[in-house]
Amino acid sequence: MQQGLTQVTIIYYHDESLELLHELMSLTINEQGMVVIPEVFKEGKSIIAVCQGEIKILNKMGDRIFSVGDIA
């Protein structure tokens, strides 16, 4: 990977919720080939994965959970 900008999808949890979230961003790649995530974006989040390019999440944990009352 060369220095410059790259498009990534970041998968994360917000500290105030258990909902799995994701965001597409254009970020800088440093000299070591690592994506540089701005500190302001990282605040209040637990980053799970950084994926190259745009990804489409079809299902994520909790999407198909129904309450017991909905099943009966």
N, C-alpha and C positions, 0 to 999 in steps of 0.2 A: 504494500500500500504506500503510495507517495504522499508527501506533504500536500496540504491544500484543504479543500472542503469536500465533505462527503455527506450523503444523505443516510441517516440512521433512524431506526425505530427503537425507542427506549421503552422497555417494559418495567413498570415500577408499582409499588404500593405507596399511597400517601399515608403519613404517620397517623392520621385521624380516621382511617377507614381500612377495612380489609378488602376493599374492591381492587381487583387487579386492573391497572390502567396502562395506556400506552400513548406515545406521542411521536410523531414524525418530525425530525429536525435536521437542518443542515449544520454540521459542526466541523470544526477545524481538526485536522490530523497533525500531531506533533512530529518531531524528528524521529522518535522511536516507533512511529506507526500507530500510536494510541489515539483514540478519539478523545478530544478535550471537551468535557461536559462542564458548562458554566456552574460555578458555585451557587449562584442564585437559583438555578433549576434544581440542584440537589437538595436544597434546604427543605426539610420536612418530608423527605421521600426516602424510601429504601429501594434502590435500583436492583432489579432482578436480572435483567439482560440488556445488552446493547447489540442490536441486529443490523447488519448492513442492508441498506435500502429500505423500501417500503414493504411492510408485511401486512397481511390481512389475517387477523385472528378470528377464526370461525366460532370457537367456543373457548371459554375460559372457566376456571374453577368457580363454581357457584352459579353459572348461567342456567343450569337445568335443575336446580334444587327447588322443590315445591314444599310448602308447609304441609303438615300432616292432614290438616283440614281440607286442603285442595285435592288430596288423593282419594279420600273416602267418598 
